[in-house]
Amino acid sequence: MTETANYRVVVVDDHALFRRGLVDLLSETAHLQVVAQYDSGRDCIEHISRDRPELLLLDLQMPGFSGLDTLKSIPADGPRPKVVVLTASADSAHLLEALRLGAQGYLMKDTHPEEILGQLDQVLAGQIAMSGTSVTALAKHIQSREINDDKEPGTETDSGPHLRQACPELTEREEQTLMLIARGLNNKLIARELGISDNTVKVYVKSLLRKLGLHSRLELAAWVHQQQSGGPKELNEAH
């Protein structure tokens, strides 16, 4: 992304004060152009082919037609905007559903304005953006899966989807490593689970990030959860 790039942005939020504040914040940037703003997700979808947004900033909890409804309704027959949810909900179920439906970002409304701008630039560069609260929610979800997992050690990697169908470049060991990352295990525990060295795990993690075009263990875990939920095969459209 270059400084001179100009991205078309649509803002959707039923709270007028927050929506106007967000539009004012974006107006201070040279590369983000707000082309429309709506207080209803339904109105956004009705005009999306006209507005042609490259970035959609979306409230989650709106009466009648929620942010999740809006995500589900984005037409599949045209260019899909990158979507960042801006919400007051730190519910991990909302977070995972938004990711499953193709959102590239999940930020809390109390995030510092400068951090919001930085996170939006990350999304435009092809990364996943999450506020600290969102990261905590996802981590707790992963940890709860690990705590409630009553299977014998080593069997979890055989459950769920065959991740190599989503990314044929993955080796069997990389797929196993990826499933264990999604369960919240660190490198040392992954090495113990698979009977390999910590350094070998590091090599697998580096290879996974490269092959999936991702940038962090968090994004790897989110990718697995998307596959388990039948969501998009990629977390972003840049790779």
Residue pairs with C-beta under 8 A, 6 or more apart in sequence:
1 31
1 121
1 124
1 125
3 30
3 31
4 30
4 31
5 31
5 124
6 31
6 32
6 33
7 31
7 32
7 33
7 54
7 55
7 124
8 33
8 35
8 51
8 52
8 53
8 54
8 55
9 26
9 32
9 33
9 34
9 35
9 53
9 54
9 55
9 56
9 57
10 34
10 35
10 36
10 37
10 38
10 44
10 48
10 51
10 53
10 55
10 56
10 57
10 81
11 19
11 22
11 23
11 26
11 34
11 36
11 37
11 38
11 57
12 37
12 38
12 39
12 40
12 41
12 44
12 56
12 57
12 58
12 59
12 62
12 67
12 70
13 19
13 22
13 37
13 39
13 57
13 58
13 59
13 62
13 86
14 39
14 40
14 59
14 62
14 63
15 59
16 39
18 59
18 109
19 37
19 39
22 57
22 86
23 34
23 37
25 113
25 116
25 117
26 32
26 34
26 117
27 34
29 117
32 55
32 120
35 51
35 52
35 53
36 44
36 47
36 51
36 53
38 44
38 47
39 62
40 62
40 64
40 65
41 58
41 62
41 65
41 66
41 67
41 69
41 70
41 73
42 64
42 65
42 69
42 70
44 51
44 56
44 58
44 70
45 70
45 73
45 74
45 75
48 74
48 75
48 78
48 81
49 75
49 78
52 79
53 81
54 79
54 81
54 82
54 124
55 81
55 82
55 83
55 84
55 120
55 123
55 124
56 74
56 81
56 82
56 83
56 84
57 84
57 86
57 120
58 67
58 70
58 71
58 83
58 84
58 85
58 86
58 103
59 67
59 85
59 86
59 87
60 66
60 67
60 68
60 85
60 86
60 87
60 88
60 89
60 94
60 98
61 67
61 87
61 88
61 89
67 85
67 87
67 98
68 94
68 97
68 98
68 101
71 83
71 98
71 101
71 102
71 103
72 101
74 80
74 81
74 83
74 102
80 102
80 237
82 104
82 105
82 123
82 124
82 236
82 237
83 102
83 103
83 104
83 105
84 103
84 104
84 105
84 106
84 107
84 119
84 120
84 123
84 129
85 98
85 103
85 105
85 106
85 107
86 107
86 108
86 109
86 116
87 94
87 106
87 107
87 108
87 109
88 108
88 109
88 110
90 108
90 133
90 134
90 136
90 137
91 137
92 137
92 138
92 140
92 141
95 106
95 134
95 137
95 138
95 141
96 138
96 141
96 225
96 229
97 229
98 106
99 106
99 222
99 225
99 226
99 231
99 235
100 225
100 226
100 229
100 230
100 231
100 232
101 231
102 231
102 232
104 123
104 127
104 128
104 129
104 235
104 236
105 119
105 120
105 122
105 123
105 128
105 129
105 130
106 129
106 130
106 131
106 134
107 116
107 119
107 129
107 130
107 131
107 134
108 131
108 133
108 134
111 119
111 131
115 131
119 129
119 130
119 131
120 129
122 128
122 129
123 129
123 236
125 238
126 213
126 236
126 237
126 238
126 239
127 215
127 219
127 236
128 214
128 215
128 216
128 218
128 219
128 222
128 235
128 236
130 138
130 218
135 218
138 218
138 221
138 222
139 184
139 218
141 225
142 182
142 183
142 184
142 221
143 184
145 183
145 184
146 183
146 184
146 185
149 156
149 183
151 159
153 193
154 193
156 179
156 180
156 183
157 175
157 176
157 179
157 180
159 179
160 179
160 224
160 227
160 228
161 227
161 228
162 175
163 170
163 175
163 178
163 179
163 224
163 227
164 170
164 172
164 175
166 227
166 233
167 211
167 212
167 233
169 211
170 178
170 208
170 211
173 194
173 196
173 204
174 204
174 207
174 208
174 211
176 194
177 190
177 194
177 201
177 204
177 205
177 208
178 208
178 220
178 223
178 224
179 224
180 189
180 190
180 193
180 194
181 190
181 205
181 208
181 217
181 220
181 221
181 224
182 220
182 221
182 224
182 225
184 221
185 193
187 198
187 201
187 202
187 205
188 198
190 201
191 197
191 198
191 200
191 201
194 201
205 217
205 220
208 214
208 220
209 215
209 216
209 220
212 219
212 220
212 223
212 234
212 235
212 239
213 234
213 236
213 238
213 239
214 220
214 223
214 235
214 239
219 235
222 235
223 234
223 235
225 231
226 232
226 233
226 235
227 233
